[in-house]
Amino acid sequence: MNAVKAALVVIGLIVIGMIAWSLVKLLFSLVLYLVVGALVVGGAWYLYTRYGRPSRTRRW
């Protein structure tokens, strides 16, 4: 019986480790997407403020 309990504990630890690893990967990928999105928005805001709005009337 002790061997069965030990095997169940080991299997449980492996399953919990796999679930935890999947959650950690998901968390890091979400953080990466947020950082990339913030860089894109920040870059667009920088270009918009640097070059200003396009004029509505053309001056030739």
C-alpha distance matrix in Angstrom:
0.0 3.8 5.4 5.2 6.3 8.7 9.9 10.7 12.4 14.3 15.4 16.4 18.4 20.1 21.1 22.4 24.3 25.8 27.0 28.4 30.2 31.8 33.0 34.4 36.2 37.6 38.8 40.5 42.2 43.5 44.9 46.5 48.1 49.5 50.9 52.6 53.9 55.3 57.0 58.6 59.8 61.1 62.9 64.5 65.6 67.0 69.0 70.2 71.4 72.9 74.9 75.5 76.0 78.1 81.6 82.6 86.1 87.1 89.8 91.5
3.8 0.0 3.8 5.4 5.1 6.1 8.5 9.8 10.5 12.3 14.1 15.1 16.4 18.4 19.9 20.9 22.3 24.3 25.7 26.6 28.3 30.3 31.5 32.5 34.5 36.1 37.1 38.6 40.5 41.9 43.0 44.6 46.5 47.7 49.0 50.7 52.3 53.5 55.0 56.8 58.1 59.1 60.9 62.8 63.8 65.0 67.1 68.4 69.5 70.9 73.1 73.8 74.4 76.5 80.0 81.2 84.8 85.6 88.2 89.9
5.4 3.8 0.0 3.8 5.5 5.0 6.1 8.6 9.8 10.5 12.1 14.0 15.3 16.5 18.3 19.8 20.9 22.5 24.3 25.5 26.7 28.7 30.2 31.2 32.9 34.7 35.9 37.2 38.9 40.6 41.8 43.1 45.0 46.5 47.7 49.2 50.9 52.3 53.7 55.3 56.9 57.9 59.5 61.4 62.6 63.7 65.7 67.1 68.4 69.6 71.7 72.5 73.1 75.1 78.7 79.9 83.4 84.1 86.7 88.3
5.2 5.4 3.8 0.0 3.8 5.4 5.1 6.1 8.6 9.9 10.5 12.1 14.2 15.3 16.4 18.1 19.8 21.1 22.5 24.1 25.5 27.1 28.6 30.0 31.6 33.0 34.5 36.1 37.5 39.0 40.5 41.9 43.5 45.0 46.5 48.0 49.4 50.9 52.5 54.0 55.4 56.7 58.3 60.0 61.2 62.6 64.4 65.7 67.1 68.5 70.4 71.1 71.6 73.5 77.0 78.1 81.6 82.4 85.1 86.8
6.3 5.1 5.5 3.8 0.0 3.8 5.4 5.1 6.1 8.6 9.8 10.3 12.2 14.2 15.2 16.2 18.1 19.9 21.0 22.1 24.0 25.7 26.8 28.1 30.1 31.5 32.6 34.3 36.0 37.3 38.6 40.3 42.0 43.2 44.6 46.4 47.7 49.0 50.7 52.4 53.6 54.8 56.6 58.3 59.3 60.7 62.7 64.0 65.1 66.6 68.7 69.3 69.8 71.9 75.4 76.5 80.0 81.0 83.6 85.4
8.7 6.1 5.0 5.4 3.8 0.0 3.8 5.4 5.1 6.2 8.6 9.7 10.6 12.4 14.3 15.2 16.4 18.4 20.0 20.8 22.3 24.4 25.7 26.6 28.5 30.3 31.3 32.6 34.5 36.1 37.2 38.6 40.6 41.9 43.0 44.8 46.4 47.6 49.1 50.9 52.3 53.3 55.0 56.8 57.9 59.1 61.2 62.6 63.7 65.0 67.1 67.9 68.6 70.7 74.2 75.5 79.0 79.8 82.3 84.0
9.9 8.5 6.1 5.1 5.4 3.8 0.0 3.8 5.4 5.1 6.1 8.5 9.8 10.6 12.3 14.1 15.2 16.6 18.4 19.8 20.9 22.7 24.4 25.5 27.0 28.7 30.2 31.5 33.0 34.8 36.1 37.3 39.1 40.7 42.0 43.4 45.0 46.5 47.9 49.5 51.0 52.2 53.8 55.5 56.8 58.1 59.9 61.3 62.7 63.9 65.9 66.7 67.3 69.2 72.8 74.0 77.4 78.2 80.8 82.3
10.7 9.8 8.6 6.1 5.1 5.4 3.8 0.0 3.8 5.4 5.1 5.9 8.5 9.8 10.4 12.0 14.0 15.3 16.4 18.0 19.7 21.1 22.5 24.0 25.7 27.0 28.4 30.1 31.6 33.0 34.5 36.0 37.5 39.0 40.5 42.0 43.4 44.9 46.5 48.0 49.3 50.6 52.4 53.9 55.1 56.6 58.5 59.7 61.0 62.5 64.4 65.0 65.5 67.5 71.0 72.0 75.5 76.4 79.1 80.8
12.4 10.5 9.8 8.6 6.1 5.1 5.4 3.8 0.0 3.8 5.5 5.0 6.1 8.6 9.9 10.4 12.0 14.2 15.3 16.1 18.0 20.0 21.0 22.1 24.1 25.6 26.6 28.2 30.1 31.4 32.6 34.2 36.0 37.2 38.6 40.4 41.8 43.0 44.7 46.4 47.7 48.7 50.6 52.3 53.3 54.6 56.7 58.0 59.1 60.5 62.7 63.3 63.9 66.0 69.5 70.7 74.3 75.2 77.7 79.5
14.3 12.3 10.5 9.9 8.6 6.2 5.1 5.4 3.8 0.0 3.8 5.4 5.1 6.2 8.7 9.9 10.4 12.4 14.4 15.2 16.3 18.5 20.0 20.8 22.5 24.4 25.5 26.8 28.5 30.3 31.4 32.7 34.6 36.1 37.2 38.8 40.5 41.8 43.2 44.9 46.4 47.5 49.1 50.9 52.1 53.3 55.2 56.7 57.9 59.1 61.2 62.1 62.7 64.8 68.3 69.6 73.1 73.8 76.3 78.0
15.4 14.1 12.1 10.5 9.8 8.6 6.1 5.1 5.5 3.8 0.0 3.8 5.4 5.1 6.2 8.6 9.8 10.6 12.4 14.2 15.2 16.7 18.5 19.9 21.2 22.8 24.4 25.8 27.2 28.8 30.4 31.6 33.2 34.9 36.3 37.6 39.1 40.7 42.2 43.6 45.1 46.5 48.0 49.6 51.0 52.3 54.1 55.5 56.9 58.2 60.1 60.9 61.3 63.2 66.8 67.9 71.4 72.1 74.8 76.4
16.4 15.1 14.0 12.1 10.3 9.7 8.5 5.9 5.0 5.4 3.8 0.0 3.8 5.4 5.1 6.1 8.4 9.9 10.6 12.1 14.1 15.5 16.6 18.2 20.0 21.2 22.5 24.3 25.8 27.1 28.6 30.2 31.7 33.1 34.6 36.2 37.5 39.0 40.7 42.2 43.4 44.7 46.5 48.1 49.2 50.7 52.6 53.8 55.1 56.6 58.6 59.1 59.6 61.6 65.1 66.2 69.7 70.7 73.3 75.1
18.4 16.4 15.3 14.2 12.2 10.6 9.8 8.5 6.1 5.1 5.4 3.8 0.0 3.8 5.5 5.1 5.9 8.5 9.9 10.3 11.9 14.2 15.2 16.1 18.1 19.8 20.7 22.2 24.1 25.5 26.6 28.2 30.1 31.3 32.6 34.3 35.8 37.1 38.6 40.4 41.7 42.8 44.5 46.3 47.4 48.6 50.7 52.0 53.2 54.5 56.6 57.4 58.0 60.1 63.7 65.0 68.5 69.3 71.8 73.5
20.1 18.4 16.5 15.3 14.2 12.4 10.6 9.8 8.6 6.2 5.1 5.4 3.8 0.0 3.8 5.5 5.0 6.2 8.7 9.8 10.4 12.4 14.3 15.2 16.4 18.4 19.9 21.0 22.5 24.4 25.7 26.8 28.6 30.3 31.5 32.9 34.5 36.1 37.4 38.9 40.6 41.7 43.2 45.0 46.3 47.5 49.4 50.8 52.2 53.4 55.3 56.2 56.8 58.8 62.3 63.6 67.0 67.7 70.3 71.8
21.1 19.9 18.3 16.4 15.2 14.3 12.3 10.4 9.9 8.7 6.2 5.1 5.5 3.8 0.0 3.8 5.4 5.1 6.3 8.6 9.9 10.8 12.5 14.3 15.5 16.7 18.5 20.2 21.3 22.8 24.6 25.9 27.2 28.9 30.5 31.8 33.1 34.8 36.4 37.7 39.1 40.6 42.2 43.7 45.0 46.5 48.3 49.5 51.0 52.4 54.2 54.9 55.3 57.2 60.7 61.8 65.3 66.1 68.8 70.4
22.4 20.9 19.8 18.1 16.2 15.2 14.1 12.0 10.4 9.9 8.6 6.1 5.1 5.5 3.8 0.0 3.8 5.4 5.1 6.1 8.5 9.9 10.6 12.2 14.2 15.3 16.4 18.3 20.0 21.1 22.5 24.3 25.8 27.0 28.6 30.3 31.5 32.9 34.7 36.2 37.4 38.7 40.5 42.1 43.1 44.6 46.6 47.8 49.0 50.5 52.5 53.1 53.6 55.7 59.2 60.3 63.9 64.8 67.4 69.2
24.3 22.3 20.9 19.8 18.1 16.4 15.2 14.0 12.0 10.4 9.8 8.4 5.9 5.0 5.4 3.8 0.0 3.8 5.4 5.0 6.0 8.6 9.8 10.4 12.2 14.1 15.1 16.4 18.2 19.9 21.0 22.3 24.2 25.7 26.8 28.4 30.1 31.4 32.8 34.5 36.0 37.0 38.7 40.5 41.7 42.9 44.8 46.3 47.5 48.8 50.8 51.6 52.3 54.4 57.9 59.3 62.7 63.5 66.0 67.7
25.8 24.3 22.5 21.1 19.9 18.4 16.6 15.3 14.2 12.4 10.6 9.9 8.5 6.2 5.1 5.4 3.8 0.0 3.8 5.4 5.1 6.2 8.7 9.9 10.6 12.4 14.3 15.5 16.6 18.4 20.1 21.1 22.6 24.5 25.8 27.0 28.6 30.3 31.7 33.0 34.6 36.0 37.4 39.1 40.5 41.8 43.5 44.9 46.4 47.7 49.5 50.3 50.8 52.7 56.3 57.5 60.9 61.6 64.2 65.8
27.0 25.7 24.3 22.5 21.0 20.0 18.4 16.4 15.3 14.4 12.4 10.6 9.9 8.7 6.3 5.1 5.4 3.8 0.0 3.8 5.5 5.2 6.3 8.7 10.0 10.6 12.4 14.4 15.5 16.6 18.5 20.0 21.2 22.7 24.5 25.9 27.0 28.7 30.5 31.7 33.0 34.5 36.2 37.6 38.9 40.5 42.2 43.3 44.8 46.4 48.2 48.7 49.1 51.0 54.6 55.6 59.2 60.0 62.7 64.5
28.4 26.6 25.5 24.1 22.1 20.8 19.8 18.0 16.1 15.2 14.2 12.1 10.3 9.8 8.6 6.1 5.0 5.4 3.8 0.0 3.8 5.4 5.1 6.1 8.6 9.8 10.5 12.3 14.2 15.3 16.5 18.3 20.0 21.1 22.5 24.4 25.7 26.9 28.7 30.3 31.5 32.7 34.5 36.2 37.2 38.6 40.6 41.8 43.0 44.5 46.6 47.2 47.8 49.9 53.4 54.7 58.2 59.1 61.7 63.5
30.2 28.3 26.7 25.5 24.0 22.3 20.9 19.7 18.0 16.3 15.2 14.1 11.9 10.4 9.9 8.5 6.0 5.1 5.5 3.8 0.0 3.8 5.4 5.1 6.2 8.6 9.8 10.6 12.2 14.2 15.4 16.4 18.4 20.0 21.1 22.5 24.2 25.7 27.0 28.6 30.2 31.3 32.8 34.6 36.0 37.1 39.0 40.5 41.8 43.0 45.0 45.8 46.5 48.5 52.1 53.5 56.9 57.6 60.1 61.7
31.8 30.3 28.7 27.1 25.7 24.4 22.7 21.1 20.0 18.5 16.7 15.5 14.2 12.4 10.8 9.9 8.6 6.2 5.2 5.4 3.8 0.0 3.8 5.5 5.2 6.2 8.6 10.0 10.6 12.3 14.3 15.3 16.5 18.4 20.0 21.1 22.5 24.3 25.8 27.0 28.5 30.1 31.5 33.0 34.4 35.9 37.6 38.8 40.4 41.8 43.5 44.2 44.6 46.5 50.1 51.3 54.7 55.5 58.1 59.7
33.0 31.5 30.2 28.6 26.8 25.7 24.4 22.5 21.0 20.0 18.5 16.6 15.2 14.3 12.5 10.6 9.8 8.7 6.3 5.1 5.4 3.8 0.0 3.8 5.4 5.0 6.1 8.6 9.8 10.5 12.3 14.1 15.3 16.5 18.4 20.0 21.0 22.5 24.4 25.7 26.9 28.3 30.1 31.5 32.6 34.3 36.2 37.2 38.6 40.2 42.1 42.6 43.0 45.1 48.6 49.8 53.3 54.2 56.8 58.7
34.4 32.5 31.2 30.0 28.1 26.6 25.5 24.0 22.1 20.8 19.9 18.2 16.1 15.2 14.3 12.2 10.4 9.9 8.7 6.1 5.1 5.5 3.8 0.0 3.8 5.4 5.1 6.2 8.6 9.9 10.6 12.2 14.3 15.4 16.5 18.4 19.9 21.0 22.6 24.4 25.7 26.7 28.5 30.3 31.3 32.6 34.6 36.0 37.1 38.5 40.6 41.3 42.1 44.2 47.8 49.3 52.7 53.5 55.9 57.7
36.2 34.5 32.9 31.6 30.1 28.5 27.0 25.7 24.1 22.5 21.2 20.0 18.1 16.4 15.5 14.2 12.2 10.6 10.0 8.6 6.2 5.2 5.4 3.8 0.0 3.8 5.5 5.2 6.1 8.6 9.9 10.4 12.3 14.2 15.3 16.4 18.2 19.9 21.1 22.5 24.2 25.5 26.8 28.5 30.0 31.2 32.9 34.4 35.9 37.1 38.9 39.8 40.5 42.4 46.0 47.5 50.9 51.5 53.9 55.5
37.6 36.1 34.7 33.0 31.5 30.3 28.7 27.0 25.6 24.4 22.8 21.2 19.8 18.4 16.7 15.3 14.1 12.4 10.6 9.8 8.6 6.2 5.0 5.4 3.8 0.0 3.8 5.5 5.2 6.2 8.6 9.8 10.6 12.3 14.3 15.4 16.4 18.3 20.0 21.1 22.4 24.1 25.7 27.0 28.4 30.0 31.7 32.8 34.4 35.8 37.6 38.2 38.6 40.5 44.0 45.3 48.7 49.5 52.1 53.9
38.8 37.1 35.9 34.5 32.6 31.3 30.2 28.4 26.6 25.5 24.4 22.5 20.7 19.9 18.5 16.4 15.1 14.3 12.4 10.5 9.8 8.6 6.1 5.1 5.5 3.8 0.0 3.8 5.5 5.2 6.2 8.6 10.0 10.7 12.4 14.3 15.3 16.5 18.5 20.1 21.1 22.3 24.3 25.8 26.7 28.3 30.3 31.4 32.6 34.2 36.2 36.7 37.3 39.6 43.1 44.4 47.9 48.9 51.3 53.2
40.5 38.6 37.2 36.1 34.3 32.6 31.5 30.1 28.2 26.8 25.8 24.3 22.2 21.0 20.2 18.3 16.4 15.5 14.4 12.3 10.6 10.0 8.6 6.2 5.2 5.5 3.8 0.0 3.8 5.4 5.1 6.1 8.6 9.8 10.5 12.2 14.1 15.2 16.5 18.3 19.9 20.7 22.4 24.3 25.4 26.5 28.5 30.0 31.2 32.4 34.5 35.4 36.2 38.4 42.0 43.6 47.0 47.6 50.0 51.7
42.2 40.5 38.9 37.5 36.0 34.5 33.0 31.6 30.1 28.5 27.2 25.8 24.1 22.5 21.3 20.0 18.2 16.6 15.5 14.2 12.2 10.6 9.8 8.6 6.1 5.2 5.5 3.8 0.0 3.8 5.4 5.0 6.2 8.6 9.8 10.5 12.1 14.1 15.3 16.5 18.2 19.7 21.0 22.5 24.1 25.4 27.0 28.4 30.0 31.2 33.0 33.8 34.4 36.3 40.0 41.4 44.8 45.4 47.8 49.5
43.5 41.9 40.6 39.0 37.3 36.1 34.8 33.0 31.4 30.3 28.8 27.1 25.5 24.4 22.8 21.1 19.9 18.4 16.6 15.3 14.2 12.3 10.5 9.9 8.6 6.2 5.2 5.4 3.8 0.0 3.8 5.4 5.1 6.2 8.7 9.9 10.5 12.2 14.3 15.3 16.4 18.0 19.8 21.1 22.3 24.0 25.8 26.7 28.3 29.9 31.6 32.1 32.5 34.6 38.1 39.5 42.9 43.8 46.4 48.2
44.9 43.0 41.8 40.5 38.6 37.2 36.1 34.5 32.6 31.4 30.4 28.6 26.6 25.7 24.6 22.5 21.0 20.1 18.5 16.5 15.4 14.3 12.3 10.6 9.9 8.6 6.2 5.1 5.4 3.8 0.0 3.8 5.5 5.1 6.2 8.6 9.8 10.4 12.3 14.3 15.2 16.1 18.2 19.9 20.7 22.1 24.2 25.4 26.5 28.0 30.1 30.7 31.6 33.9 37.4 39.0 42.5 43.3 45.6 47.5
46.5 44.6 43.1 41.9 40.3 38.6 37.3 36.0 34.2 32.7 31.6 30.2 28.2 26.8 25.9 24.3 22.3 21.1 20.0 18.3 16.4 15.3 14.1 12.2 10.4 9.8 8.6 6.1 5.0 5.4 3.8 0.0 3.8 5.4 5.1 6.2 8.5 9.8 10.6 12.4 14.2 15.1 16.4 18.4 19.8 20.8 22.6 24.2 25.6 26.6 28.6 29.6 30.5 32.5 36.2 37.9 41.2 41.7 44.0 45.7
48.1 46.5 45.0 43.5 42.0 40.6 39.1 37.5 36.0 34.6 33.2 31.7 30.1 28.6 27.2 25.8 24.2 22.6 21.2 20.0 18.4 16.5 15.3 14.3 12.3 10.6 10.0 8.6 6.2 5.1 5.5 3.8 0.0 3.8 5.5 5.2 6.0 8.5 9.9 10.5 12.1 14.0 15.2 16.5 18.1 19.7 21.1 22.3 24.1 25.5 27.0 27.8 28.3 30.2 33.8 35.3 38.6 39.3 41.7 43.5
49.5 47.7 46.5 45.0 43.2 41.9 40.7 39.0 37.2 36.1 34.9 33.1 31.3 30.3 28.9 27.0 25.7 24.5 22.7 21.1 20.0 18.4 16.5 15.4 14.2 12.3 10.7 9.8 8.6 6.2 5.1 5.4 3.8 0.0 3.8 5.5 5.0 6.0 8.6 9.9 10.4 11.9 14.0 15.2 16.1 17.9 19.9 20.8 22.1 23.8 25.7 26.1 26.7 29.0 32.5 34.0 37.5 38.4 40.8 42.8
50.9 49.0 47.7 46.5 44.6 43.0 42.0 40.5 38.6 37.2 36.3 34.6 32.6 31.5 30.5 28.6 26.8 25.8 24.5 22.5 21.1 20.0 18.4 16.5 15.3 14.3 12.4 10.5 9.8 8.7 6.2 5.1 5.5 3.8 0.0 3.8 5.4 5.1 6.2 8.7 9.9 10.3 12.1 14.2 15.1 16.1 18.2 19.7 20.8 22.0 24.1 25.0 26.1 28.5 32.0 33.9 37.2 37.9 40.0 41.9
52.6 50.7 49.2 48.0 46.4 44.8 43.4 42.0 40.4 38.8 37.6 36.2 34.3 32.9 31.8 30.3 28.4 27.0 25.9 24.4 22.5 21.1 20.0 18.4 16.4 15.4 14.3 12.2 10.5 9.9 8.6 6.2 5.2 5.5 3.8 0.0 3.8 5.4 5.1 6.2 8.7 9.7 10.5 12.3 14.1 15.1 16.5 18.2 19.9 20.8 22.5 23.6 24.6 26.5 30.2 32.0 35.2 35.7 37.8 39.5
53.9 52.3 50.9 49.4 47.7 46.4 45.0 43.4 41.8 40.5 39.1 37.5 35.8 34.5 33.1 31.5 30.1 28.6 27.0 25.7 24.2 22.5 21.0 19.9 18.2 16.4 15.3 14.1 12.1 10.5 9.8 8.5 6.0 5.0 5.4 3.8 0.0 3.8 5.4 5.1 6.1 8.4 9.8 10.6 12.2 14.0 15.4 16.4 18.2 19.7 21.2 21.8 22.3 24.3 27.9 29.5 32.9 33.6 36.0 37.9
55.3 53.5 52.3 50.9 49.0 47.6 46.5 44.9 43.0 41.8 40.7 39.0 37.1 36.1 34.8 32.9 31.4 30.3 28.7 26.9 25.7 24.3 22.5 21.0 19.9 18.3 16.5 15.2 14.1 12.2 10.4 9.8 8.5 6.0 5.1 5.4 3.8 0.0 3.8 5.5 5.1 5.9 8.4 9.8 10.3 11.9 14.1 15.0 16.2 17.8 19.8 20.3 21.3 23.8 27.2 29.1 32.4 33.3 35.5 37.5
57.0 55.0 53.7 52.5 50.7 49.1 47.9 46.5 44.7 43.2 42.2 40.7 38.6 37.4 36.4 34.7 32.8 31.7 30.5 28.7 27.0 25.8 24.4 22.6 21.1 20.0 18.5 16.5 15.3 14.3 12.3 10.6 9.9 8.6 6.2 5.1 5.4 3.8 0.0 3.8 5.5 5.0 5.9 8.5 9.7 10.2 12.1 13.9 15.1 16.0 18.1 19.2 20.6 22.8 26.4 28.6 31.7 32.2 34.1 35.9
58.6 56.8 55.3 54.0 52.4 50.9 49.5 48.0 46.4 44.9 43.6 42.2 40.4 38.9 37.7 36.2 34.5 33.0 31.7 30.3 28.6 27.0 25.7 24.4 22.5 21.1 20.1 18.3 16.5 15.3 14.3 12.4 10.5 9.9 8.7 6.2 5.1 5.5 3.8 0.0 3.8 5.4 5.1 6.1 8.6 9.8 10.6 12.2 14.2 15.2 16.5 17.6 18.4 20.3 24.0 25.9 29.0 29.5 31.6 33.4
59.8 58.1 56.9 55.4 53.6 52.3 51.0 49.3 47.7 46.4 45.1 43.4 41.7 40.6 39.1 37.4 36.0 34.6 33.0 31.5 30.2 28.5 26.9 25.7 24.2 22.4 21.1 19.9 18.2 16.4 15.2 14.2 12.1 10.4 9.9 8.7 6.1 5.1 5.5 3.8 0.0 3.8 5.4 5.1 6.1 8.5 9.9 10.4 12.2 14.0 15.5 15.7 16.4 18.7 22.2 24.0 27.4 28.2 30.5 32.6
61.1 59.1 57.9 56.7 54.8 53.3 52.2 50.6 48.7 47.5 46.5 44.7 42.8 41.7 40.6 38.7 37.0 36.0 34.5 32.7 31.3 30.1 28.3 26.7 25.5 24.1 22.3 20.7 19.7 18.0 16.1 15.1 14.0 11.9 10.3 9.7 8.4 5.9 5.0 5.4 3.8 0.0 3.8 5.4 5.0 6.1 8.6 9.7 10.5 12.0 14.2 14.8 16.3 19.0 22.4 24.7 27.8 28.5 30.3 32.5
62.9 60.9 59.5 58.3 56.6 55.0 53.8 52.4 50.6 49.1 48.0 46.5 44.5 43.2 42.2 40.5 38.7 37.4 36.2 34.5 32.8 31.5 30.1 28.5 26.8 25.7 24.3 22.4 21.0 19.8 18.2 16.4 15.2 14.0 12.1 10.5 9.8 8.4 5.9 5.1 5.4 3.8 0.0 3.8 5.4 5.0 6.2 8.5 9.9 10.4 12.2 13.6 15.3 17.4 21.0 23.5 26.3 26.6 28.3 30.1
64.5 62.8 61.4 60.0 58.3 56.8 55.5 53.9 52.3 50.9 49.6 48.1 46.3 45.0 43.7 42.1 40.5 39.1 37.6 36.2 34.6 33.0 31.5 30.3 28.5 27.0 25.8 24.3 22.5 21.1 19.9 18.4 16.5 15.2 14.2 12.3 10.6 9.8 8.5 6.1 5.1 5.4 3.8 0.0 3.8 5.4 5.2 6.0 8.6 9.8 10.7 11.4 12.3 14.4 18.0 20.2 23.3 23.7 25.8 27.8
65.6 63.8 62.6 61.2 59.3 57.9 56.8 55.1 53.3 52.1 51.0 49.2 47.4 46.3 45.0 43.1 41.7 40.5 38.9 37.2 36.0 34.4 32.6 31.3 30.0 28.4 26.7 25.4 24.1 22.3 20.7 19.8 18.1 16.1 15.1 14.1 12.2 10.3 9.7 8.6 6.1 5.0 5.4 3.8 0.0 3.8 5.5 5.0 6.1 8.4 10.1 10.0 11.3 14.2 17.5 19.8 22.9 23.8 25.6 28.0
67.0 65.0 63.7 62.6 60.7 59.1 58.1 56.6 54.6 53.3 52.3 50.7 48.6 47.5 46.5 44.6 42.9 41.8 40.5 38.6 37.1 35.9 34.3 32.6 31.2 30.0 28.3 26.5 25.4 24.0 22.1 20.8 19.7 17.9 16.1 15.1 14.0 11.9 10.2 9.8 8.5 6.1 5.0 5.4 3.8 0.0 3.8 5.4 5.3 5.9 8.5 9.7 12.0 14.7 17.9 20.8 23.5 23.9 25.3 27.4
69.0 67.1 65.7 64.4 62.7 61.2 59.9 58.5 56.7 55.2 54.1 52.6 50.7 49.4 48.3 46.6 44.8 43.5 42.2 40.6 39.0 37.6 36.2 34.6 32.9 31.7 30.3 28.5 27.0 25.8 24.2 22.6 21.1 19.9 18.2 16.5 15.4 14.1 12.1 10.6 9.9 8.6 6.2 5.2 5.5 3.8 0.0 3.8 5.5 5.0 6.0 7.9 10.0 12.0 15.4 18.3 20.8 20.9 22.4 24.2
70.2 68.4 67.1 65.7 64.0 62.6 61.3 59.7 58.0 56.7 55.5 53.8 52.0 50.8 49.5 47.8 46.3 44.9 43.3 41.8 40.5 38.8 37.2 36.0 34.4 32.8 31.4 30.0 28.4 26.7 25.4 24.2 22.3 20.8 19.7 18.2 16.4 15.0 13.9 12.2 10.4 9.7 8.5 6.0 5.0 5.4 3.8 0.0 3.8 5.5 5.6 5.4 6.8 9.5 12.8 15.4 18.3 18.9 20.7 23.0
71.4 69.5 68.4 67.1 65.1 63.7 62.7 61.0 59.1 57.9 56.9 55.1 53.2 52.2 51.0 49.0 47.5 46.4 44.8 43.0 41.8 40.4 38.6 37.1 35.9 34.4 32.6 31.2 30.0 28.3 26.5 25.6 24.1 22.1 20.8 19.9 18.2 16.2 15.1 14.2 12.2 10.5 9.9 8.6 6.1 5.3 5.5 3.8 0.0 3.8 5.7 5.1 7.8 11.1 13.7 16.6 19.2 20.0 21.3 23.8
72.9 70.9 69.6 68.5 66.6 65.0 63.9 62.5 60.5 59.1 58.2 56.6 54.5 53.4 52.4 50.5 48.8 47.7 46.4 44.5 43.0 41.8 40.2 38.5 37.1 35.8 34.2 32.4 31.2 29.9 28.0 26.6 25.5 23.8 22.0 20.8 19.7 17.8 16.0 15.2 14.0 12.0 10.4 9.8 8.4 5.9 5.0 5.5 3.8 0.0 3.8 5.7 9.2 11.5 14.1 17.5 19.6 19.7 20.4 22.5
74.9 73.1 71.7 70.4 68.7 67.1 65.9 64.4 62.7 61.2 60.1 58.6 56.6 55.3 54.2 52.5 50.8 49.5 48.2 46.6 45.0 43.5 42.1 40.6 38.9 37.6 36.2 34.5 33.0 31.6 30.1 28.6 27.0 25.7 24.1 22.5 21.2 19.8 18.1 16.5 15.5 14.2 12.2 10.7 10.1 8.5 6.0 5.6 5.7 3.8 0.0 3.8 6.8 8.2 10.9 14.4 16.2 16.1 17.0 19.0
75.5 73.8 72.5 71.1 69.3 67.9 66.7 65.0 63.3 62.1 60.9 59.1 57.4 56.2 54.9 53.1 51.6 50.3 48.7 47.2 45.8 44.2 42.6 41.3 39.8 38.2 36.7 35.4 33.8 32.1 30.7 29.6 27.8 26.1 25.0 23.6 21.8 20.3 19.2 17.6 15.7 14.8 13.6 11.4 10.0 9.7 7.9 5.4 5.1 5.7 3.8 0.0 3.7 6.5 8.8 12.0 14.3 15.0 16.2 18.8
76.0 74.4 73.1 71.6 69.8 68.6 67.3 65.5 63.9 62.7 61.3 59.6 58.0 56.8 55.3 53.6 52.3 50.8 49.1 47.8 46.5 44.6 43.0 42.1 40.5 38.6 37.3 36.2 34.4 32.5 31.6 30.5 28.3 26.7 26.1 24.6 22.3 21.3 20.6 18.4 16.4 16.3 15.3 12.3 11.3 12.0 10.0 6.8 7.8 9.2 6.8 3.7 0.0 3.8 6.2 8.8 11.7 12.9 14.9 17.7
78.1 76.5 75.1 73.5 71.9 70.7 69.2 67.5 66.0 64.8 63.2 61.6 60.1 58.8 57.2 55.7 54.4 52.7 51.0 49.9 48.5 46.5 45.1 44.2 42.4 40.5 39.6 38.4 36.3 34.6 33.9 32.5 30.2 29.0 28.5 26.5 24.3 23.8 22.8 20.3 18.7 19.0 17.4 14.4 14.2 14.7 12.0 9.5 11.1 11.5 8.2 6.5 3.8 0.0 3.8 6.5 8.9 9.6 12.0 14.6
81.6 80.0 78.7 77.0 75.4 74.2 72.8 71.0 69.5 68.3 66.8 65.1 63.7 62.3 60.7 59.2 57.9 56.3 54.6 53.4 52.1 50.1 48.6 47.8 46.0 44.0 43.1 42.0 40.0 38.1 37.4 36.2 33.8 32.5 32.0 30.2 27.9 27.2 26.4 24.0 22.2 22.4 21.0 18.0 17.5 17.9 15.4 12.8 13.7 14.1 10.9 8.8 6.2 3.8 0.0 3.8 5.6 6.9 9.1 12.3
82.6 81.2 79.9 78.1 76.5 75.5 74.0 72.0 70.7 69.6 67.9 66.2 65.0 63.6 61.8 60.3 59.3 57.5 55.6 54.7 53.5 51.3 49.8 49.3 47.5 45.3 44.4 43.6 41.4 39.5 39.0 37.9 35.3 34.0 33.9 32.0 29.5 29.1 28.6 25.9 24.0 24.7 23.5 20.2 19.8 20.8 18.3 15.4 16.6 17.5 14.4 12.0 8.8 6.5 3.8 0.0 3.8 6.6 9.7 12.8
86.1 84.8 83.4 81.6 80.0 79.0 77.4 75.5 74.3 73.1 71.4 69.7 68.5 67.0 65.3 63.9 62.7 60.9 59.2 58.2 56.9 54.7 53.3 52.7 50.9 48.7 47.9 47.0 44.8 42.9 42.5 41.2 38.6 37.5 37.2 35.2 32.9 32.4 31.7 29.0 27.4 27.8 26.3 23.3 22.9 23.5 20.8 18.3 19.2 19.6 16.2 14.3 11.7 8.9 5.6 3.8 0.0 3.7 6.5 9.7
87.1 85.6 84.1 82.4 81.0 79.8 78.2 76.4 75.2 73.8 72.1 70.7 69.3 67.7 66.1 64.8 63.5 61.6 60.0 59.1 57.6 55.5 54.2 53.5 51.5 49.5 48.9 47.6 45.4 43.8 43.3 41.7 39.3 38.4 37.9 35.7 33.6 33.3 32.2 29.5 28.2 28.5 26.6 23.7 23.8 23.9 20.9 18.9 20.0 19.7 16.1 15.0 12.9 9.6 6.9 6.6 3.7 0.0 3.8 6.3
89.8 88.2 86.7 85.1 83.6 82.3 80.8 79.1 77.7 76.3 74.8 73.3 71.8 70.3 68.8 67.4 66.0 64.2 62.7 61.7 60.1 58.1 56.8 55.9 53.9 52.1 51.3 50.0 47.8 46.4 45.6 44.0 41.7 40.8 40.0 37.8 36.0 35.5 34.1 31.6 30.5 30.3 28.3 25.8 25.6 25.3 22.4 20.7 21.3 20.4 17.0 16.2 14.9 12.0 9.1 9.7 6.5 3.8 0.0 3.8
91.5 89.9 88.3 86.8 85.4 84.0 82.3 80.8 79.5 78.0 76.4 75.1 73.5 71.8 70.4 69.2 67.7 65.8 64.5 63.5 61.7 59.7 58.7 57.7 55.5 53.9 53.2 51.7 49.5 48.2 47.5 45.7 43.5 42.8 41.9 39.5 37.9 37.5 35.9 33.4 32.6 32.5 30.1 27.8 28.0 27.4 24.2 23.0 23.8 22.5 19.0 18.8 17.7 14.6 12.3 12.8 9.7 6.3 3.8 0.0
